[in-house]
């Protein structure tokens, strides 16, 4: 599977990213070993990018999967919900221990919906930047989660926001503060500013499972994103998503570099 540079981070990510959000206590209650087998199958098929978060309870699952693969070939994204610097810094060290790794590839502020919320969490963001400078983190950013609007403009101009995880899907569901028609140009603006873009809620937390191929294809065809996060909870789901990605790749859509104007 094709890998592309994640914005201007120097990190190479696969065009698909596996979402681990529902693997553990939030829904499927899988053991770390069960989830590791799913992530290993995805790696066999070329996917090296995994998304987790403190609130998902899947750091142990990521740890189990990392133990069976070359660490330097896996990109791990996780998120903190903390607001102040001391708490965010403590999270960094705890996350490293929970996942059994010396560094986190991308670490985000989780679910920042407004400019005011970002301003209130600047202390936490500064702690993530310090962790990056210390070599504990490779790149930092935020997830806008379900939000759009002014927060996207602020991300495009903020010097410390290197990557964004943002909601995009074919049905325009689960997006707040604006419509998908209004949101997509904002995603493009961030992309063109050099920000790494990963699209989430591709299947709308299973609300689009009945049109999964269409939904995954829609996000993969959007030219202003580097990777597309798909929640997977079984080997067959991994294989299906990769098959869809291969079909889209065969269409020879506009290359990312050309879409970015270079």
C-alpha positions as CSV (number, residue, x, y, z in Angstrom):
1,X,0.0,0.0,0.0
2,X,1.2,3.5,-0.8
3,X,2.8,5.5,2.0
4,X,2.9,9.3,2.0
5,X,4.5,11.9,4.1
6,X,2.2,13.0,6.8
7,X,2.1,16.8,6.1
8,X,5.6,18.2,6.8
9,X,6.4,15.9,9.7
10,X,8.8,13.6,7.9
11,X,6.6,10.6,9.1
12,X,5.5,8.2,6.4
13,X,2.0,6.8,6.8
14,X,-0.1,4.4,4.9
15,X,-3.2,5.7,3.1
16,X,-5.3,3.6,5.6
17,X,-5.1,4.0,9.3
18,X,-6.6,1.5,11.7
19,X,-8.9,2.9,14.4
20,X,-8.8,0.9,17.7
21,X,-11.5,2.9,19.5
22,X,-14.0,0.1,19.8
23,X,-11.7,-2.9,20.3
24,X,-11.7,-2.7,24.1
25,X,-14.2,-1.7,26.7
26,X,-16.1,0.8,24.6
27,X,-17.7,-2.1,22.6
28,X,-16.0,-5.4,21.7
29,X,-14.0,-6.2,24.8
30,X,-11.2,-7.8,22.9
31,X,-8.1,-9.0,24.7
32,X,-4.8,-7.3,23.7
33,X,-3.8,-10.5,22.0
34,X,-6.9,-10.6,19.9
35,X,-6.5,-7.0,18.8
36,X,-2.8,-7.5,18.1
37,X,-3.6,-10.3,15.6
38,X,-5.9,-7.9,13.8
39,X,-3.3,-5.2,13.6
40,X,-0.7,-7.7,12.5
41,X,-2.9,-8.8,9.6
42,X,-3.2,-5.2,8.6
43,X,0.5,-4.7,8.7
44,X,0.9,-7.8,6.4
45,X,-1.3,-6.0,3.9
46,X,0.7,-2.8,4.1
47,X,-1.0,-0.6,6.8
48,X,1.4,0.8,9.3
49,X,-0.7,3.5,10.9
50,X,-2.7,2.9,14.1
51,X,-5.0,5.3,16.0
52,X,-5.6,5.0,19.7
53,X,-6.4,7.3,22.6
54,X,-6.2,7.3,26.4
55,X,-10.0,7.1,26.6
56,X,-10.3,4.1,24.4
57,X,-8.5,1.7,26.8
58,X,-6.5,0.2,23.9
59,X,-2.9,1.2,24.8
60,X,-2.4,-2.4,26.1
61,X,-3.6,-3.7,22.7
62,X,-1.2,-1.4,20.9
63,X,1.6,-2.6,23.1
64,X,0.8,-6.2,22.4
65,X,0.8,-5.5,18.6
66,X,4.1,-3.6,18.8
67,X,5.8,-6.5,20.4
68,X,5.5,-8.5,17.2
69,X,6.5,-5.9,14.7
70,X,9.5,-3.6,13.9
71,X,8.8,-0.5,16.0
72,X,10.4,1.9,13.5
73,X,8.0,0.8,10.8
74,X,4.8,1.5,12.8
75,X,3.2,4.9,13.3
76,X,1.2,5.2,16.5
77,X,-1.2,8.1,17.1
78,X,-2.7,8.6,20.5
79,X,-4.5,11.4,22.3
80,X,-4.8,13.1,25.7
81,X,-7.9,14.8,27.1
82,X,-5.9,16.9,29.6
83,X,-6.0,20.7,29.7
84,X,-3.0,21.8,31.7
85,X,0.6,21.3,31.1
86,X,1.5,19.2,34.1
87,X,-1.3,16.7,33.5
88,X,-0.5,16.4,29.8
89,X,3.2,15.9,30.5
90,X,2.3,13.1,33.0
91,X,0.2,11.5,30.3
92,X,3.1,11.4,27.9
93,X,5.2,9.4,30.3
94,X,2.3,7.1,31.2
95,X,1.4,6.5,27.6
96,X,5.0,5.5,26.8
97,X,4.9,3.0,29.6
98,X,1.4,1.7,28.7
99,X,2.4,1.0,25.1
100,X,5.9,-0.2,25.9
101,X,7.6,2.2,23.6
102,X,10.4,4.9,23.8
103,X,8.4,7.4,21.7
104,X,5.0,8.2,20.3
105,X,4.8,9.1,16.7
106,X,1.9,11.6,16.9
107,X,0.2,12.8,20.0
108,X,-2.9,15.0,19.9
109,X,-5.1,17.0,22.1
110,X,-8.3,15.0,22.1
111,X,-11.6,16.5,20.9
112,X,-10.8,20.3,20.6
113,X,-14.1,21.8,19.3
114,X,-13.6,25.5,19.4
115,X,-10.9,28.2,19.3
116,X,-11.7,29.0,22.9
117,X,-11.2,25.4,24.0
118,X,-7.8,25.4,22.2
119,X,-6.8,28.5,24.0
120,X,-7.8,27.0,27.3
121,X,-5.6,24.0,26.6
122,X,-2.6,25.8,25.4
123,X,-0.7,24.6,28.5
124,X,-1.3,21.0,27.5
125,X,-0.2,21.8,23.9
126,X,3.0,23.4,25.2
127,X,3.7,20.2,27.2
128,X,3.3,18.1,24.1
129,X,5.7,20.4,22.2
130,X,8.2,20.0,25.1
131,X,7.8,16.3,24.8
132,X,8.6,16.5,21.1
133,X,11.7,18.5,21.8
134,X,12.7,15.9,24.3
135,X,12.3,13.1,21.7
136,X,9.4,11.5,23.4
137,X,7.0,12.5,20.6
138,X,7.7,13.0,16.9
139,X,4.8,15.3,16.0
140,X,1.9,17.0,17.8
141,X,-1.6,18.3,16.9
142,X,-5.2,17.8,17.8
143,X,-8.4,16.1,16.9
144,X,-11.2,18.4,16.0
145,X,-13.4,15.3,16.7
146,X,-16.9,16.2,15.5
147,X,-16.3,20.0,15.1
148,X,-15.6,22.3,12.2
149,X,-15.6,26.1,11.7
150,X,-13.2,28.5,13.3
151,X,-11.1,25.8,14.9
152,X,-10.0,24.6,11.5
153,X,-8.8,28.1,10.5
154,X,-6.9,28.4,13.7
155,X,-5.3,25.0,13.1
156,X,-4.1,26.1,9.6
157,X,-2.3,29.1,11.1
158,X,-1.1,27.6,14.4
159,X,2.7,27.0,14.4
160,X,2.5,24.0,16.8
161,X,-0.3,22.1,15.1
162,X,1.4,19.7,12.8
163,X,-1.3,17.1,12.4
164,X,-5.1,17.0,12.6
165,X,-7.6,14.2,12.9
166,X,-10.9,15.4,11.6
167,X,-14.3,14.1,10.7
168,X,-15.2,13.5,7.1
169,X,-17.7,11.0,5.7
170,X,-19.9,10.6,2.6
171,X,-23.1,11.1,4.5
172,X,-22.0,14.3,6.4
173,X,-23.0,12.8,9.8
174,X,-21.5,13.4,13.2
175,X,-20.2,16.8,12.3
176,X,-21.1,19.8,14.5
177,X,-20.9,23.6,14.0
178,X,-21.3,23.4,10.2
179,X,-22.1,21.2,7.2
180,X,-19.7,18.9,5.3
181,X,-19.9,21.3,2.3
182,X,-18.5,24.0,4.6
183,X,-16.0,21.7,6.3
184,X,-14.2,20.3,3.2
185,X,-12.7,23.6,2.1
186,X,-11.4,24.1,5.6
187,X,-9.8,20.7,5.5
188,X,-8.2,21.6,2.2
189,X,-6.9,24.9,3.7
190,X,-5.1,23.0,6.5
191,X,-3.7,20.4,4.0
192,X,-2.3,23.2,1.8
193,X,-0.8,24.8,4.9
194,X,1.3,21.7,5.3
195,X,-0.7,20.1,8.1
196,X,-0.9,16.3,8.2
197,X,-4.5,15.3,7.7
198,X,-6.1,12.1,8.8
199,X,-9.9,11.7,8.2
200,X,-12.0,9.9,10.8
201,X,-15.6,8.8,11.3
202,X,-15.3,7.2,7.9
203,X,-18.0,4.7,8.7
204,X,-19.8,7.0,11.2
205,X,-19.2,4.5,14.0
206,X,-21.0,1.8,12.0
207,X,-23.9,4.0,10.8
208,X,-22.5,3.7,7.3
209,X,-21.5,0.0,7.6
210,X,-24.3,-0.9,5.1
211,X,-22.4,1.2,2.4
212,X,-18.9,0.5,3.7
213,X,-17.2,0.3,0.3
214,X,-18.8,3.6,-0.8
215,X,-17.9,5.3,2.5
216,X,-14.3,4.2,2.5
217,X,-13.9,5.0,-1.1
218,X,-15.3,8.5,-0.6
219,X,-12.7,9.4,2.0
220,X,-9.8,7.8,0.1
221,X,-10.8,9.8,-3.0
222,X,-10.7,13.1,-1.2
223,X,-7.4,14.6,-2.4
224,X,-6.7,16.8,0.6
225,X,-5.9,14.1,3.2
226,X,-2.9,11.9,3.8
227,X,-4.6,9.0,5.5
228,X,-8.1,7.7,6.2
229,X,-8.9,6.1,9.6
230,X,-11.2,3.1,9.5
231,X,-12.3,1.4,12.7
232,X,-11.6,-2.4,12.4
233,X,-12.4,-5.2,14.8
234,X,-11.7,-8.3,12.9
235,X,-9.4,-9.8,10.2
236,X,-12.1,-9.8,7.5
237,X,-12.8,-6.1,8.2
238,X,-9.1,-5.3,7.7
239,X,-9.0,-7.3,4.4
240,X,-12.2,-5.6,3.1
241,X,-10.8,-2.1,3.8
242,X,-7.5,-2.9,2.1
243,X,-9.4,-4.3,-0.9
244,X,-11.4,-1.1,-1.2
245,X,-8.2,0.9,-0.9
246,X,-6.5,-1.1,-3.7
247,X,-9.5,-0.5,-6.0
248,X,-9.3,3.3,-5.3
249,X,-5.6,3.3,-5.9
250,X,-6.1,1.6,-9.2
251,X,-8.2,4.5,-10.4
252,X,-5.1,6.7,-10.5
253,X,-6.7,9.6,-8.7
254,X,-4.9,13.0,-8.5
255,X,-1.6,12.5,-6.6
256,X,-1.3,14.2,-3.2
257,X,1.6,16.4,-4.4
258,X,-0.3,17.6,-7.4
259,X,-3.4,18.3,-5.2
260,X,-1.2,20.4,-2.9
261,X,0.0,22.5,-5.8
262,X,3.4,20.9,-6.0
